[in-house]
Amino acid sequence: MGADAAPIRSERLELPLLSLEQLDGLASADVTAVAADLDADIPAAWVDDVQRLAGLRAQQARERPYDAPWLLRAIVRVVPGARRQVIGYLNFHGAPDEAGRVEVGYTLLPAARGVGYGVEAVRAAFDWATREHGIHRFRASVAPDNERSLNLIRKLGFVHTGEQMDPEDGLELVFDLDR
């Protein structure tokens, strides 16, 4: 397994890269094999959250294979002596752009919010991008009313650099971070 496919690990989390087969399974809501592969419980609410994105990322991986290492990762909570639990997902929107920057997206299930998992997962992903690919420039686009995400990116040191209109999500605030 190459460095890109190896799970990203932090103190309490593991972020395994979802394979094309796993993305296809999630897109069709067939999670049995994915749960076995991850050796983790997968809540139905997570499948509901990730199903559409998994389909989009599977299509993206087929059309642009160089994006694949940057795409969808499960966020798995790992507690010694307890069953592993999928609590969210994280992905970059694709390979680095012409400026050497990647855009991050993330979601945690409500029960996993407020205890630092989001910051921990994003930091671990940024550390991976820097260590494995030399990436030091990161972007996040956040809806103006998404207070939790705005708090997370402020904790990470992002700077508000603009706004954009997303065809699906509407107005988004754009934040950049150079580390």
C-alpha positions, 0 to 999 in steps of 0.5 A: 500500500502506497503512502497515499492509500495508507490511513492518516492517523492522529491521536484519536482518529484514523482517516482511511482513503476510500477506494473506488469500490468503496465509493461505489458501494457507498453511492449505492448505500451498500455499506456491508463491505465498506464496514468490513473493510474499515473494521468499523460500525457505520451509522445510517446517518453517515451513509445518508450524509456521504452517499451523494458525495461518494458517487461524485468522488467515484466519478471524479476518480474515474475521470481524473485518476490523479485526484484519487489520493486526495478524495474521500476519507472516512473519519474513524474514531479509534478508542482502545477496547471499544468498537471502531466508529465512523463519525464523519468524512473529510476530503480534498476537492481534488489534487493541488491546483496550479497554485499548489493549493488544495481545498478541504471539506469535512463533516462530522455526525452531530454526536461527534461534534464539539470535542475537537475531532474536526480540528484533529482530523483536518490537522492530520490531513494537512500534515499528510499533505505537507509530509507526503506532497509538500503542500503548504497552501489550503483553502476552505469554503464555508456557508456564512451561517455554518458557525461550527465550521467557521470556528474550526477554520479560525482555530486552524488559522485560516484567513478570510480572502473572499466570497464565491457563489456555489451553484448548489450551496449558494454563497460561501466565504472563502478562507486560505491558510499558508502553513 
